[in-house]
Amino acid sequence: MPLSPLLAAWLKAKGHDSVHATHLAMDRACDSEILERARIDQRVVITADLDYPRLLAITRAEGPGLILFRGGNYSDQETFERMERALETNTPENLATSIVVIEKQKIRRRTLPL
C-alpha cells in the first residue's frame, strides 16, 4: 500500500495483470488479509512495508511472492526503473516463489519459504 497506484497503472500498461489494493477495496485490510488474497489470486505483492516479509518468514509461507522496495523514498520514475530491472532479471516463476528486495543500488532475491 505505501506505493503509488501509478505503479499498478504502469505495470498494467506494460502488459502485466496488475491491481492496486485500493481497487480491490483492501486499502484498509490487514497485511495478512492482503497476503492471503494475493495467494488465492496468484499475484505478487509489491510494497515498501517491512511487515510483509516478516509475516512470510514467521509463517514459513511458500507464497505469495513479494517485491519489497527498501532504502528510502523513490520517485515514480525511480520506482518504474527499478521495477523494470527486477522484472528483467527474474522470471514470473521466480517472482511467484520469492521475496525480491529492491534497493537503490542493488536487487536481490530469496526463495520462499525463508
C-alpha positions in Angstrom: 0.0 0.0 0.0 2.7 2.6 0.6 3.5 2.6 -3.1 1.7 4.9 -5.6 -1.3 3.5 -7.5 0.7 4.8 -10.6 2.9 1.7 -10.3 -0.1 -0.6 -10.8 -1.1 1.5 -13.8 2.4 1.5 -15.2 2.6 -2.3 -14.8 -0.8 -2.7 -16.5 0.4 -0.6 -19.4 3.4 -2.9 -19.7 1.0 -5.9 -20.1 1.1 -7.2 -16.5 -2.1 -8.2 -14.7 -1.8 -5.5 -12.0 -4.1 -4.1 -9.5 -3.7 -1.7 -6.5 -5.1 -2.7 -3.2 -7.4 0.3 -3.3 -9.1 -1.1 -6.4 -9.9 -4.3 -4.5 -11.3 -2.3 -1.6 -8.4 -3.6 0.5 -6.8 -0.3 1.3 -7.7 -0.8 5.0 -7.2 -4.6 5.1 -4.6 -6.0 7.4 -1.3 -7.3 5.9 -2.2 -10.9 6.4 -5.5 -10.5 4.5 -3.7 -8.9 1.6 -1.2 -11.7 1.5 -4.0 -14.3 1.6 -5.9 -12.6 -1.2 -2.7 -12.4 -3.3 -2.0 -16.1 -2.7 -5.6 -17.0 -3.7 -5.4 -14.7 -6.8 -1.9 -15.9 -7.6 -0.5 -12.4 -7.5 2.8 -11.0 -6.3 2.6 -8.3 -3.6 4.6 -5.1 -4.3 5.2 -3.0 -1.2 7.6 -0.9 0.9 6.1 -2.2 4.1 8.6 -4.4 6.1 5.8 -6.3 7.8 5.2 -8.4 4.7 8.5 -10.2 4.6 8.2 -10.7 8.4 4.8 -12.3 8.0 6.1 -14.6 5.2 9.1 -15.6 7.3 7.1 -16.2 10.5 4.6 -18.4 8.7 7.2 -20.1 6.6 4.9 -19.4 3.6 5.8 -20.6 0.1 3.9 -17.7 -1.4 2.7 -15.3 -2.5 5.7 -13.8 -4.0 6.8 -10.4 -2.7 8.6 -7.4 -4.2 9.9 -5.1 -1.5 11.1 -1.6 -2.1 13.7 -0.6 0.7 16.1 2.1 1.4 14.1 5.3 1.3 11.7 7.3 -0.8 11.6 6.6 -4.6 10.2 9.0 -7.1 7.7 7.4 -9.5 10.4 7.3 -12.2 12.9 5.6 -9.9 10.2 3.1 -8.9 9.4 2.3 -12.6 13.1 2.0 -13.5 13.9 -0.3 -10.5 10.8 -2.4 -11.2 11.7 -2.8 -14.8 15.1 -4.0 -13.8 13.6 -6.5 -11.3 11.3 -7.8 -14.0 14.1 -8.2 -16.5 16.2 -10.2 -14.1 13.5 -12.5 -12.6 11.2 -15.0 -14.3 7.5 -15.0 -13.4 8.0 -18.3 -11.7 10.8 -16.9 -9.6 8.7 -13.9 -8.6 5.8 -16.1 -7.5 8.0 -18.0 -5.1 10.4 -15.4 -3.8 11.0 -12.2 -2.0 12.7 -9.7 -4.3 14.2 -6.8 -2.4 14.8 -3.6 -4.5 17.2 -1.1 -3.1 18.8 2.0 -4.6 22.0 0.2 -5.6 21.0 -3.5 -5.9 18.3 -6.0 -6.3 18.4 -9.4 -4.5 16.1 -12.4 -4.4 15.4 -15.0 -1.7 13.4 -18.1 -2.4 10.4 -18.8 -0.2 10.0 -20.3 2.4 12.5 -18.3 4.5 
